[in-house]
Amino acid sequence: MRIGVALSFTRKADDALTLIREHPADVLLVDLVSSNAEGLKLLRQLRDKPPMKFMIVTALTDANKTVEKLRAFELGATNCLSKPFEPAVFRAQLLAEMRTKQRHDELTGVIMNWRRRAATPSHPRAPSPIFSRP
């Protein structure tokens, strides 16, 4: 799997949230080590008002801070990676997550297509009522 990458950086949670809303991303890296609580703030904001599309959220944490990792998962992170990390391991994790996201997006498309077709009364596969009232 080849990945095309466009990167954007911001230091403030509010700026990141605006960027995510204007330019939906597939992957979000949130640095909880050097962000002075901005990373947790961003995770909290995303949990409270999720973006329109599914996004992989990887939190970068200190290796010895289990509580921080647990908090990141509680706030919606899909993965945590301890700093310092091996670039090869990070790439492998990212590729695995991207495969999962690709499957998620494909299934979402199938479900949306099914719902559109089911909502069309003239469609031959539209669900028919089981019971009819006189």
N, C-alpha and C positions, 0 to 999 in steps of 0.2 A: 504494500500500500504506500503510495506516494502522498505526501502532504504538501499542499500549497499553503504558505504561511503569510499572513499580514499581521503585524504586531502593532499594538497601541499600548502606551504606558500612561499611568496617572498615579498620583500619590494620595488623592483624596477619594473617599468612598462615594461622595455625591457626584464627583466628576466621572468616576468609573461607572456609576449607575446611569448617568446621562449617556455616556458613550455606548454602553450596552444596549440601551433602549433605541438609540439612533442607528447603531450598526450592530445588529445581533451577531453574537459570536458562537462558535462551536465549543471553544475551550476558554476557560478563565483561570488564570493563575493568581492566587491571592497570597501575598507574602505576609504571614502573621508574625514573622520575626522582626522585621525592620519597619513595620507600618504604624507602630504606636497606636494600636487599637483601631485603626482605620480598616484593616482587613476584617476584623470581627464585625465592625459596623456594616461593611459592605455585605458580608454573609447574612447578617440579620435583615438588612433591607431587601435582599434577594429572596429570603425566606418569606418575608411578610408580603412582598409583591413580586411574584416570580415573573421572569421575562416570558414573552409569548412562545418561545421555542425552547426545547430541552437543551441544556448546556452542561458540559462537563466542567466541574469546579474542583480544581486541585489546590489544596492549601499547603503552602510551604511552611514547615514548622521546625522548631529546635528538636534535635534528636531525643532529648531527655524530658520533654514536656508532654507527658501523656494526657494531662488534663486539657491542655490546649488542643490536642488532636481530637479528643472526645468532644470538646465544645464545637470544633469545626464541623465534625460529622453531624452533631445535633442541629447545627445551623444550615445544613444542606450540602456540605462538601461531599463530592463523590469519591474523593481520594485525598490522602495526605502524604506528603513526601518530606522527609527530614532533611534539613540542611546540615552539613554539605551533602550533596547527592551525586551519584555517579551519572554523568550524562547519558551513558548507554542504557542504564536502568530507567531513567526518566523517559527516554525515547521509546523504549519497549512498553512502558506503562501507558504512555500517551497513545501509541498505536493501538494497543488493546482497547483503550477507552474509545478511540475514534471508531473502531469496528463496532463496538456496542452502540455508539451513537448512530452510526449508519443504519444498523438494524432497527433501532428505535424510530428513526425518521422514516424508514421504509414502511414499517408497521403503521405508523401514524398516517401515512399517505393512503395505505390500504383501507384503514378504518374510516378516514374522511371520505374516500371514494364510495365506500359501502353506504355510509350515512347519506350522502348525496343521492345515491341511486335509490335507497330505501325511502327517501322522502318524496320521490317522484311517483305519484299515483299511477301513471300510465306505464311505468317500467314493469316488465314481466316478472322481475324478481322482487318487486316490492312486497313487503309483508302484508298478508291479508288478515282481516280481523277474525279472531277465533269465534267470537260470539257477536251476533248482531241483534240489536234491539228492534222491536217492531215499531 
